[in-house]
Amino acid sequence: MLPRLVSTPLGVALSSLCTFSFALGISSAAAAPVREKENLRDLFFGQALFQAYQENYFDAIVSLDTELNQYRRLDEPELDPFTTHYGQAEFSVGDLELSYRMHREAGRAIEAVLKGNVPQPVRNEAAYRLAKIQYHKQQPQNALHALEMIEGRVPERVRAEERFLRARVYMELGRFEEAVELLKDLKGESSLAGFVEYNLGIAQMKAGQEERGVLELTALGKTGSSDPARQALSDKTNLLLGYHLMETGELELARPYFDRVHLEGPFSNKALLGAGWVEARAGRFDRALVPWKLLQDRQATNEAVQEALLAVPYAYGKLDVHSTAAINYGRALETFSHEIDVLSNSIISIREGKFLEALRRKEADQVQNWVVALRNLPGAPETHYLLDLMASNDYQEFLRNYHDLNDLFERNESWLGSLTAYEDIIELRRSYYEPLLPGIDDKFRELDARIKLRIEQRDKFASRIEQMLVSRRPEYLAFADEQEARLKLARMREILARGPRHYSEEAEARIARLEGVLEWRLSTEYDQRLTEAYKHLQQLNEEIKKLQVVYHSFVRSRQAATHSYTGYNDTIAQLRSRLKMAQTKLEILMARQGTMLEALAVNELDRRRAQLESYQIKARFALADSYDRANELQEQRLDQRKIEQHRSSQPEALPQDNPPELEASTEEGDDA
Amino acid sequence: MCRILQITILMLLASVCFAQSVSRDEIRGLDEQIQDVKKDVIDLTAELAQLEEKLLFPSNTQASFFVSLAGDNAFSLEAVELKLNNEIVAHHLYTFREIEALQKGGVQRIYTGNVQTGNHPLEVSFIGKSASGKEYRASANYTVDKEVGPKFVEIKIAGAESAINFKDW
């Protein structure tokens, strides 16, 4: 997060390198989540990835966090399909948090993995990721501690990146020799091509192997590429070497490096300026004018161009072409004056809050390089002056954070609106269900009692059949008329027993015969009747099952009706209060972050304005000087012309003196 | 004029020296507070999303449909339409980022709604293009068997084969 304050070109290179390596880190982090498209076992994990791949980090983290929390609460998590992705999800959430600039949370997530009971390769990968976070937080010592936790083999997919990170950590800690050794091994690693060579060159130069470092960087600078990022790295390397050699006075060596920089690339202006200065320092001002004149016609807001506007007349002055120098100083003064006005208006615009207002607009999400593009809005500041500032990691972080805070604020506002809508829904549901439910409940209680009765009856039948399977009870299987007959016969038996004298033997025999007939029937049909009874019980079970489904469905619907409007009020009130608290915090933080962004932008514009004002003063003096010299020259020329004219207007005078030959002969004669 | 040269070299330093006017501690403190508030809002959003789901799509009626791509990474999905119970419930036109996310293995939740238990006819149709620019379109039918719990259906589109496969989760 914090920039390194370094004062040498190599230091600059090292710090610039962080920009490259950081970009590399983020892209790999974002790409990390899933590589096994076909092996997706959990839809919700896939949904989180869908958000992550679109760089909607907030939504991705929310989805993945929810999944992880639900999974951790499961009684038997191993049965859940998410198990397959659990380890990966824990890493991914750390990666996503890192991409969302939540370094502390990302660190905690990975430390949790390290503390858990995980296999060594997973532990190694976690240690690597923790080290990456520490490195990103500019804590190289902590990053090294994390890297030292790695034991044995590092997973293949992060092996090269781990070694590259280790080398950069060594460089941060000033252990350049060790970094050189690691980087040498990494040469040829296609995923890190360019970055390894750049770091190796810097490390070698820092380690005292100046010549090797220059050779390494020269080789990198010679590699052209159709990929703009690779070409930019190559240009940056050439520019770095060019200035480095110029600083050390090796002017003849420096020029080819500037010439190799791509003329249309982002470093071309600085390269053209440098190329001119190499020639100027060597005293070849005519040759210095070639790149500077080219630069002079470029975007006037660029610092190198503004410098070239002064450098061109300076070179003309050195070539004694003072009138052209004066014309160019005049042009420079005109440009500086206009640009100073632009800068002053931009500062006013920023102070009026228009810069932050533009940053909060919806286009910021959709338009690439929105921060640069916002200059086209009426009243917006001239953002071309802020390009260098904006290119720095810190400012980028501030901008992203400001944008994130604004996004969170808008999300929360939307949720607050939704909560009001939910309360309306709940109220509507309450007003619909509450009058209906008492009547429904009464009917349900009636039905419930009947259902329970039927279920009890079924249970009774089932238990009887169970008993009959163990001991024969034919009377249980008698039909209704047979039961009636049995009861009648039993009563007759009782009557007979009370007064046997009153009945004839024939009557008793008839009762016995009827009992026998009944018993015979029940005994002989017992098996068949038992089977029938069993079948009927099965049918009854089916019906009861259907009844229970309807019963449970009703219970669920009844519960759902209640749940659709009860128990939400407290939750909603609590969430609303938390949302409002978060909104207050967000407003404060946005104001602070915004003030910081504005202050930095105003500082930068102030610096540029002060620089232009100083250029303006120099140009005025130089212009006056050029006029003086031009006048002097003109006067000299006029004088010369007058002398020539005077000479030409005089008649040819007769020679007063004798020719030398005559003089000589005369002298000889005198001597004689 | 030699000072101008020094300024040129110092230009390279500008990117790292700009923040001198803002204190380092202030930057660090603010950054940590921003991280804290992000964490708070993430937690809050998760709770709000759960509340929303519980309130609007209770589990006994919830049916969610997800779109994913099978096989060929070069296939660009342009639009998908879903008809549930013969009514259009979703019609989605894909952005470049969404297409890329699907190609990398992401899964899009295209529609979540409420349906009663029982069978519901689902008709899915899509339009897309292969890397060579050839247009593909297809549609397929499926019966969604909604039971007591929430229903999740994955719609897997194999673009170049003009095929749509369904999977109940």
Contacts between the chains, C-beta under 8 A, distances in Angstrom:
chain1	res1	chain2	res2	distance
A	1	B	27	7.1
A	1	B	28	7.1
A	1	B	31	5.9
A	2	B	24	5.8
A	2	B	27	6.8
A	2	B	28	7.1
A	3	B	15	7.5
A	3	B	16	4.2
A	3	B	17	7.7
A	3	B	18	8.0
A	3	B	19	6.4
A	4	B	16	6.2
A	5	B	16	6.2
A	5	B	17	6.4
A	5	B	20	8.0
A	6	B	13	7.6
A	6	B	16	6.8
A	7	B	13	7.2
A	9	B	9	6.7
A	9	B	12	6.9
A	12	B	12	4.5
A	12	B	13	5.8
A	12	B	16	7.3
A	15	B	15	7.6
A	15	B	16	5.0
A	16	B	12	7.6
A	16	B	15	7.5
A	34	B	104	7.6
A	34	B	105	5.2
A	35	B	105	7.9
A	36	B	105	7.5
A	37	B	104	7.1
A	37	B	105	3.5
A	40	B	68	7.4
A	40	B	105	6.3
A	40	B	107	6.9
A	43	B	66	5.3
A	43	B	107	5.6
A	43	B	152	5.8
A	43	B	154	6.1
A	43	B	169	5.4
A	46	B	66	7.3
A	46	B	68	6.5
A	46	B	105	6.9
A	46	B	106	6.1
A	46	B	107	3.0
A	47	B	66	6.9
A	47	B	106	7.5
A	47	B	107	5.1
A	47	B	108	7.3
A	47	B	109	5.3
A	49	B	101	7.4
A	49	B	104	7.4
A	49	B	105	6.2
A	49	B	106	4.5
A	49	B	107	7.1
A	50	B	98	7.8
A	50	B	101	4.9
A	50	B	102	7.1
A	50	B	106	3.1
A	50	B	107	5.6
A	50	B	108	5.2
A	51	B	101	7.8
A	51	B	106	7.6
A	52	B	106	7.6
A	53	B	97	7.7
A	53	B	100	6.4
A	53	B	101	3.6
A	53	B	104	5.0
A	53	B	106	5.0
A	54	B	97	4.5
A	54	B	98	6.5
A	54	B	100	7.6
A	54	B	101	4.9
A	54	B	106	7.8
A	55	B	97	7.6
A	58	B	42	7.0
A	58	B	45	7.7
A	61	B	42	5.6
A	62	B	42	5.7
A	62	B	45	5.1
A	62	B	46	5.3
A	62	B	49	6.7
A	65	B	42	6.5
A	65	B	43	7.8
A	65	B	46	5.8
A	66	B	46	4.9
A	66	B	49	7.0
A	66	B	50	7.3
A	69	B	46	7.6
A	81	B	169	7.9
A	100	B	38	6.8
A	101	B	31	8.0
A	101	B	34	7.7
A	101	B	35	7.2
A	101	B	38	7.9
A	102	B	35	5.0
A	102	B	38	5.5
A	102	B	39	6.6
A	103	B	35	6.9
A	104	B	32	7.0
A	104	B	35	5.4
A	105	B	35	6.7
A	105	B	39	5.8
A	243	B	8	7.7
A	243	B	9	5.9
A	243	B	12	7.5
A	247	B	9	7.1
A	270	B	8	7.1
A	270	B	11	7.0
A	270	B	12	7.9
A	273	B	8	5.9
A	274	B	8	7.0
A	277	B	5	5.3
A	277	B	8	7.0
A	281	B	5	7.7
A	303	B	11	5.8
A	304	B	8	7.2
A	304	B	11	7.6
A	307	B	4	5.6
A	307	B	7	7.1
A	307	B	8	6.5
A	310	B	1	7.8
A	310	B	4	6.7
A	311	B	1	7.4
A	311	B	4	6.8
A	314	B	1	5.4
A	388	B	11	7.3
A	388	B	14	5.2
A	388	B	15	5.8
A	389	B	14	7.4
A	389	B	15	7.4
A	389	B	18	5.4
A	391	B	15	6.0
A	392	B	15	4.0
A	392	B	16	6.8
A	392	B	18	6.2
A	394	B	18	7.4
A	394	B	19	5.6
A	394	B	27	7.4
A	395	B	18	7.1
A	397	B	31	7.6
A	401	B	31	7.2
A	401	B	34	5.2
A	404	B	34	7.5
A	404	B	38	6.8
A	405	B	34	6.6
A	405	B	37	7.5
A	408	B	37	7.2
A	408	B	38	6.9
A	408	B	41	4.8
A	411	B	41	7.2
A	411	B	45	6.9
A	412	B	41	6.7
A	412	B	44	7.7
A	415	B	44	8.0
A	415	B	45	7.5
A	415	B	48	5.3
A	418	B	48	7.6
A	418	B	52	7.0
A	419	B	48	8.0
A	422	B	51	7.5
A	422	B	52	7.5
A	422	B	55	5.7
A	425	B	55	6.9
A	425	B	56	7.9
A	426	B	55	7.5
A	553	B	117	7.4
A	553	B	148	8.0
A	556	B	60	5.7
A	556	B	148	7.0
A	557	B	60	7.9
A	560	B	58	5.7
A	560	B	60	5.8
A	560	B	61	7.8
A	563	B	58	7.1
A	564	B	55	7.5
A	564	B	58	7.1
A	568	B	51	7.5
A	568	B	55	6.8
A	571	B	51	6.2
A	572	B	51	7.5
A	575	B	44	7.0
A	575	B	47	6.4
A	575	B	48	6.1
A	575	B	51	6.8
A	578	B	40	7.9
A	578	B	44	5.6
A	579	B	44	6.5
A	582	B	37	6.6
A	582	B	40	5.6
A	582	B	41	5.6
A	582	B	44	6.2
A	585	B	33	7.9
A	585	B	37	5.1
A	585	B	40	7.5
A	586	B	37	6.1
A	586	B	41	7.7
A	589	B	30	7.1
A	589	B	33	5.9
A	589	B	34	5.7
A	589	B	37	6.0
A	592	B	30	5.7
A	593	B	30	6.4
A	593	B	34	7.0
A	596	B	22	5.7
A	596	B	26	7.7
A	596	B	27	7.4
A	596	B	30	7.0
A	599	B	21	6.6
A	599	B	22	6.4
A	600	B	18	6.1
A	600	B	19	6.5
A	600	B	21	7.4
A	600	B	22	6.5
A	603	B	18	7.0
A	603	B	21	5.3
A	604	B	18	6.3
A	611	B	7	7.5
